[in-house]
Amino acid sequence: MNDLQQLRFRDPARAEALGEAIHEVCAAIGRDPITLMHVCGSHEQAIARFGLRTGLPKNLDVIMGPGCPVCITDLPEVDEGVALALQGVKVCTYGDMLRVPGTSLSLNDAMARGGNVAVVYSPSQAIEIARNTKEQVVFFATGFETTAVTTAAALLAGDVPENFSILSAHKYIPPAMEIVATMPGSRIEGFLAAGHAAAITGSGLFEPLARKHRMPIVVAGFEPLDILAAVLELLLLVRDGRHEVANLYPRCVSAQGNLPAQKILWQVFELEQGWWRGIADIPDGNLRLRDTYAHLDARKRFDIDIAKLWSHAPHELAAQCVCGDIMAGKCQPTDCGLYGTKCTPDAPVGACMVSSEGACRIWQQYGGRPDLSEVG
């Protein structure tokens, strides 16, 4: 059998066998519900797109946690980007960030008011824009540790123009997993960790978390069979009371991770406490530029006055948004009174409906957990 024949991640027969095993283990555990959390928008996309929840046992909940970096970018961080754009600074950022609401305005709103905002696909592209202009260019950097590595690498590549700086809203996911796991009323019995982040950090990073909170963690890939196999492994660990870390994405993840990438990341960034939108103040949850790179820190280069934005009225429906509770695993998108009516992908109220990795947006596109017994 050649490699291409072995790497079949959408094999219906294998999926059916995994599904049957999941049902057997859930029946053996017997609790209702058994709650597992993943912390990755790409996992939620795959689960919803391929309808994996429709085949899961009724007593198993696989919920999404704070796995969308756009969604957990805090309001004041968005405000900073908006304020810079309105001050005449050219703000470059990823496309998903444009419609994310700040306290009162989004970057799209800033553009409508004459602000200078450009969509880029990488920090290197933002640096290239700065090279070709005399105006100040700020890269509004969002994303978890995986994306932060690319930001760090772009800075270390050298030849960064003097008119370029970084507004870092990068986040670090492991501390957030710990906070969510210990929230009052949490029902989480195990985590599915994101394979692409673990490819950088290594699966061994999660071992102290698993031991401390007596909660198993399984690193998962993104194909349907990856996810089903990881869910099964996590359930087996829950059933047996083993608080261990299992790596079910060995083709990309090792225990130690990508050591050169880690070196790049920690050479440029360090951890600091920071608020994740709607969730909590996370110790060591944010990535800030080290003092060595203070000359590239937009917060040090500019006087960013976000107080001026507070004179604009906030969106009248914003207070009804429950994105924070959705990302903390306390509820699901359909529990929100705005979902699919006042809040849609074309007219989003909350950040979870904006990003392609947000739970609300994904459920609108693919559905959440449809009941097939009601079909036909």
C-alpha positions as CSV (number, residue, x, y, z in Angstrom):
1,M,0.0,0.0,0.0
2,N,1.5,3.3,-1.0
3,D,1.4,6.6,1.1
4,L,-1.5,8.1,-0.9
5,Q,-3.6,5.0,-0.1
6,Q,-2.7,5.2,3.6
7,L,-3.5,8.9,3.9
8,R,-7.3,8.6,3.4
9,F,-8.9,11.0,5.9
10,R,-12.4,10.9,4.4
11,D,-13.0,7.2,4.3
12,P,-16.7,6.5,5.1
13,A,-16.1,3.0,6.4
14,R,-13.4,4.2,8.8
15,A,-15.6,7.1,9.9
16,E,-18.5,4.7,10.5
17,A,-16.2,2.4,12.6
18,L,-15.0,5.4,14.6
19,G,-18.5,6.6,15.1
20,E,-19.6,3.2,16.4
21,A,-16.7,3.1,18.9
22,I,-17.5,6.6,20.1
23,H,-21.1,5.5,20.8
24,E,-19.9,2.4,22.7
25,V,-17.5,4.4,24.9
26,C,-20.1,7.1,25.6
27,A,-22.6,4.4,26.6
28,A,-20.0,2.9,28.9
29,I,-19.3,6.3,30.5
30,G,-23.1,6.8,30.9
31,R,-23.1,10.5,31.9
32,D,-25.3,13.0,30.2
33,P,-23.8,15.1,28.9
34,I,-20.1,14.3,28.5
35,T,-18.6,17.6,27.5
36,L,-15.4,18.0,25.4
37,M,-14.1,21.3,24.2
38,H,-11.9,22.1,21.2
39,V,-10.2,25.5,20.9
40,C,-9.8,25.9,17.2
41,G,-12.0,27.6,14.6
42,S,-10.6,25.2,12.0
43,H,-11.9,22.3,14.0
44,E,-15.3,23.8,14.3
45,Q,-15.3,24.4,10.5
46,A,-14.5,20.7,9.9
47,I,-17.0,19.5,12.5
48,A,-19.8,21.6,11.0
49,R,-18.9,21.2,7.4
50,F,-18.8,17.5,7.5
51,G,-21.8,17.2,9.8
52,L,-19.8,15.2,12.4
53,R,-22.1,16.2,15.3
54,T,-25.1,14.5,13.6
55,G,-23.4,11.2,14.2
56,L,-22.4,11.7,17.8
57,P,-24.2,10.2,20.7
58,K,-26.9,12.3,22.3
59,N,-25.0,12.4,25.6
60,L,-21.8,13.8,24.0
61,D,-21.3,17.6,23.6
62,V,-18.3,18.7,21.5
63,I,-18.2,22.4,22.0
64,M,-16.0,25.2,20.7
65,G,-14.0,27.3,23.1
66,P,-11.9,30.5,22.6
67,G,-10.4,29.2,19.3
68,C,-11.0,32.2,17.1
69,P,-8.3,34.8,17.4
70,V,-10.4,37.5,15.7
71,C,-13.3,36.8,18.1
72,I,-11.3,37.3,21.3
73,T,-9.4,40.4,20.1
74,D,-10.6,42.9,22.8
75,L,-12.6,46.0,22.1
76,P,-9.8,48.4,23.2
77,E,-7.4,46.7,20.9
78,V,-9.8,47.2,18.0
79,D,-10.2,50.8,19.2
80,E,-6.5,51.3,19.0
81,G,-6.5,50.3,15.4
82,V,-9.5,52.5,14.6
83,A,-7.9,55.5,16.4
84,L,-4.7,55.1,14.5
85,A,-6.5,54.9,11.2
86,L,-8.5,58.1,12.0
87,Q,-5.2,59.8,13.0
88,G,-4.0,59.3,9.5
89,V,-1.8,56.3,10.0
90,K,-2.0,53.5,7.4
91,V,-3.3,50.5,9.3
92,C,-2.7,47.1,7.6
93,T,-4.4,44.0,8.9
94,Y,-6.1,40.7,8.0
95,G,-9.4,40.9,6.2
96,D,-11.4,39.3,9.0
97,M,-10.6,42.2,11.3
98,L,-12.3,44.9,9.2
99,R,-15.8,44.3,10.5
100,V,-15.0,43.3,14.1
101,P,-16.7,45.9,16.4
102,G,-14.7,48.0,18.8
103,T,-16.3,50.0,21.6
104,S,-18.3,52.0,19.0
105,L,-16.6,51.7,15.6
106,S,-14.9,49.0,13.5
107,L,-12.1,49.4,11.0
108,N,-14.7,49.4,8.3
109,D,-16.4,52.3,10.0
110,A,-13.0,54.1,10.2
111,M,-12.6,53.7,6.5
112,A,-16.0,55.2,5.9
113,R,-14.9,58.2,7.9
114,G,-11.7,58.6,5.8
115,G,-9.4,56.4,7.8
116,N,-6.5,54.7,6.0
117,V,-6.9,50.9,6.3
118,A,-5.5,48.2,4.0
119,V,-6.0,44.4,3.9
120,V,-2.9,42.3,3.8
121,Y,-2.2,38.6,3.8
122,S,1.1,38.6,5.8
123,P,3.2,40.9,7.9
124,S,5.8,40.8,5.1
125,Q,3.3,42.4,2.8
126,A,2.7,45.2,5.3
127,I,6.4,45.8,5.5
128,E,6.6,46.0,1.7
129,I,3.8,48.6,1.7
130,A,5.8,50.6,4.2
131,R,8.9,50.4,2.0
132,N,7.0,52.0,-0.9
133,T,5.5,54.9,1.0
134,K,6.6,57.8,3.2
135,E,3.6,57.6,5.5
136,Q,3.5,55.7,8.8
137,V,2.4,52.1,8.4
138,V,1.1,50.0,11.3
139,F,0.5,46.2,11.1
140,F,-2.4,45.4,13.4
141,A,-1.2,41.9,14.2
142,T,-3.8,39.3,15.4
143,G,-3.8,35.6,15.8
144,F,-2.5,32.9,18.1
145,E,1.1,31.7,18.5
146,T,1.1,30.1,15.1
147,T,0.5,33.4,13.4
148,A,2.7,35.3,15.9
149,V,5.7,33.2,14.6
150,T,5.2,34.7,11.1
151,T,5.1,38.2,12.6
152,A,8.3,37.5,14.5
153,A,10.0,36.0,11.5
154,A,9.2,39.1,9.3
155,L,10.8,41.4,11.9
156,L,13.9,39.1,12.2
157,A,14.3,39.0,8.5
158,G,15.7,42.5,8.7
159,D,15.4,45.6,6.5
160,V,12.3,46.8,8.4
161,P,11.7,50.4,7.3
162,E,11.7,53.2,9.9
163,N,8.0,54.0,9.1
164,F,6.8,50.6,10.1
165,S,5.5,49.4,13.5
166,I,3.4,46.6,15.1
167,L,0.2,46.9,17.0
168,S,0.2,43.5,18.6
169,A,-3.0,41.8,19.5
170,H,-1.4,38.3,19.3
171,K,-2.7,35.8,21.9
172,Y,-1.3,32.6,23.5
173,I,-3.9,29.9,23.9
174,P,-2.6,27.5,26.7
175,P,-3.4,30.0,29.5
176,A,-6.9,30.5,28.2
177,M,-7.5,26.8,28.2
178,E,-6.7,26.8,31.9
179,I,-9.0,29.7,32.7
180,V,-11.9,28.2,30.7
181,A,-11.4,24.8,32.4
182,T,-11.7,26.4,35.9
183,M,-14.6,28.7,35.3
184,P,-17.5,28.3,37.8
185,G,-20.0,25.8,36.4
186,S,-17.6,24.4,33.8
187,R,-18.6,20.9,32.5
188,I,-15.4,20.4,30.4
189,E,-14.0,16.9,30.9
190,G,-11.2,17.1,28.2
191,F,-9.7,19.3,25.5
192,L,-9.0,18.7,21.8
193,A,-5.9,20.9,21.2
194,A,-5.3,22.5,17.8
195,G,-2.8,20.6,15.7
196,H,-1.3,23.6,13.9
197,A,-0.6,25.4,17.2
198,A,0.9,22.2,18.7
199,A,3.1,21.9,15.6
200,I,4.8,25.0,16.9
201,T,4.6,24.5,20.7
202,G,4.7,20.7,20.8
203,S,2.3,18.4,22.5
204,G,4.4,18.2,25.6
205,L,3.4,21.8,26.5
206,F,0.0,20.5,27.6
207,E,1.2,17.9,30.1
208,P,1.4,20.2,33.1
209,L,-2.1,21.5,32.3
210,A,-3.5,18.0,32.1
211,R,-1.9,17.0,35.4
212,K,-2.8,20.1,37.3
213,H,-6.5,20.1,36.3
214,R,-6.8,16.3,36.0
215,M,-8.1,16.6,32.5
216,P,-6.9,14.7,29.4
217,I,-5.9,16.6,26.3
218,V,-5.6,15.2,22.8
219,V,-3.9,17.0,19.9
220,A,-6.0,16.7,16.8
221,G,-5.6,17.3,13.0
222,F,-8.3,18.8,10.8
223,E,-9.6,16.1,8.5
224,P,-12.9,14.3,9.5
225,L,-11.1,11.1,10.5
226,D,-8.5,13.1,12.5
227,I,-11.2,14.7,14.6
228,L,-13.3,11.5,15.1
229,A,-10.2,9.5,16.1
230,A,-9.2,12.3,18.5
231,V,-12.7,12.4,20.0
232,L,-12.6,8.6,20.5
233,E,-9.1,8.8,22.2
234,L,-10.3,11.6,24.5
235,L,-13.3,9.7,25.5
236,L,-11.2,6.6,26.3
237,L,-9.0,8.8,28.5
238,V,-12.1,10.2,30.2
239,R,-13.6,6.8,30.7
240,D,-10.4,5.4,32.3
241,G,-9.7,8.5,34.4
242,R,-6.3,9.1,32.8
243,H,-5.2,12.7,32.9
244,E,-2.7,12.4,30.0
245,V,-1.8,14.1,26.7
246,A,-2.1,12.1,23.5
247,N,-0.8,13.2,20.2
248,L,-3.1,12.0,17.4
249,Y,-1.5,14.3,14.8
250,P,2.0,12.8,14.7
251,R,2.5,13.5,11.0
252,C,2.8,17.2,12.0
253,V,3.3,17.4,15.8
254,S,6.1,16.2,18.0
255,A,6.4,16.3,21.7
256,Q,9.0,19.1,21.6
257,G,7.4,21.0,18.7
258,N,9.2,23.2,16.2
259,L,12.2,24.4,18.1
260,P,13.5,27.0,15.5
261,A,10.0,28.5,15.4
262,Q,9.8,28.7,19.2
263,K,13.2,30.4,19.2
264,I,11.9,33.0,16.7
265,L,8.7,33.5,18.7
266,W,10.3,34.1,22.1
267,Q,13.1,36.2,20.7
268,V,10.6,38.8,19.6
269,F,7.6,38.3,21.9
270,E,7.0,37.8,25.6
271,L,3.9,36.9,27.6
272,E,1.8,39.5,29.5
273,Q,-1.6,39.5,31.1
274,G,-4.5,40.6,28.8
275,W,-8.2,40.7,28.5
276,W,-9.8,38.3,26.0
277,R,-13.1,39.7,24.6
278,G,-16.1,38.6,26.7
279,I,-14.2,35.9,28.5
280,A,-11.7,37.0,31.2
281,D,-8.4,38.6,32.1
282,I,-5.9,35.9,31.1
283,P,-2.6,35.8,32.9
284,D,0.1,35.3,30.2
285,G,-2.6,35.3,27.6
286,N,-1.2,38.1,25.4
287,L,2.0,38.4,23.3
288,R,3.8,41.7,23.5
289,L,6.9,42.9,21.7
290,R,10.0,42.6,23.9
291,D,11.7,45.8,25.0
292,T,14.4,45.1,22.4
293,Y,11.8,45.8,19.8
294,A,10.2,48.8,21.5
295,H,11.1,51.0,18.5
296,L,8.7,48.8,16.4
297,D,5.9,49.0,19.0
298,A,3.0,51.2,17.8
299,R,1.8,51.7,21.3
300,K,5.2,53.3,22.2
301,R,5.5,55.2,18.9
302,F,2.1,56.9,18.8
303,D,-0.2,58.7,21.2
304,I,-3.2,56.5,20.7
305,D,-6.3,58.3,22.0
306,I,-9.1,55.8,22.1
307,A,-11.2,58.0,24.5
308,K,-12.3,60.1,21.5
309,L,-14.1,57.0,20.2
310,W,-16.3,56.8,23.3
311,S,-18.4,59.7,22.1
312,H,-19.8,57.6,19.3
313,A,-22.8,55.6,20.4
314,P,-22.2,51.8,20.6
315,H,-24.3,49.5,18.5
316,E,-27.8,49.3,20.1
317,L,-27.8,45.5,20.0
318,A,-24.2,45.0,21.3
319,A,-25.2,44.5,24.9
320,Q,-27.4,41.5,23.9
321,C,-24.5,39.7,22.2
322,V,-23.4,36.5,24.1
323,C,-20.2,35.9,22.1
324,G,-18.1,35.7,25.3
325,D,-20.3,33.0,26.8
326,I,-20.2,31.1,23.5
327,M,-16.4,31.2,23.5
328,A,-16.2,30.2,27.1
329,G,-18.4,27.1,26.4
330,K,-21.3,28.3,28.5
331,C,-23.8,28.3,25.6
332,Q,-24.0,27.7,21.9
333,P,-24.8,30.2,19.0
334,T,-28.5,29.2,18.9
335,D,-28.9,30.3,22.5
336,C,-28.4,33.9,21.5
337,G,-31.6,35.8,20.7
338,L,-29.8,37.7,17.9
339,Y,-28.5,34.7,16.1
340,G,-29.7,34.4,12.5
341,T,-32.1,37.3,12.9
342,K,-30.6,40.6,14.1
343,C,-27.1,39.1,13.8
344,T,-26.1,37.6,10.4
345,P,-22.9,37.3,8.4
346,D,-24.1,40.3,6.3
347,A,-25.0,42.3,9.3
348,P,-22.9,41.0,12.3
349,V,-23.4,42.3,15.8
350,G,-20.8,40.2,17.5
351,A,-17.3,39.1,16.6
352,C,-18.3,35.5,16.4
353,M,-20.5,36.2,13.4
354,V,-17.7,38.2,11.6
355,S,-14.8,35.8,11.4
356,S,-14.8,32.7,9.2
357,E,-13.5,30.9,12.3
358,G,-16.2,32.3,14.6
359,A,-18.7,29.7,15.9
360,C,-21.8,31.8,14.9
361,R,-20.5,32.4,11.4
362,I,-19.7,28.7,11.0
363,W,-23.1,27.6,12.3
364,Q,-24.8,30.0,9.9
365,Q,-22.8,28.6,7.0
366,Y,-23.0,24.9,7.7
367,G,-25.4,24.4,10.6
368,G,-24.6,23.4,14.2
369,R,-26.1,20.1,15.2
370,P,-29.1,19.4,13.0
371,D,-31.5,16.7,14.1
372,L,-31.6,14.3,11.1
373,S,-34.5,12.4,12.6
374,E,-36.7,15.4,11.6
375,V,-35.5,15.3,8.0
376,G,-37.9,13.7,5.4
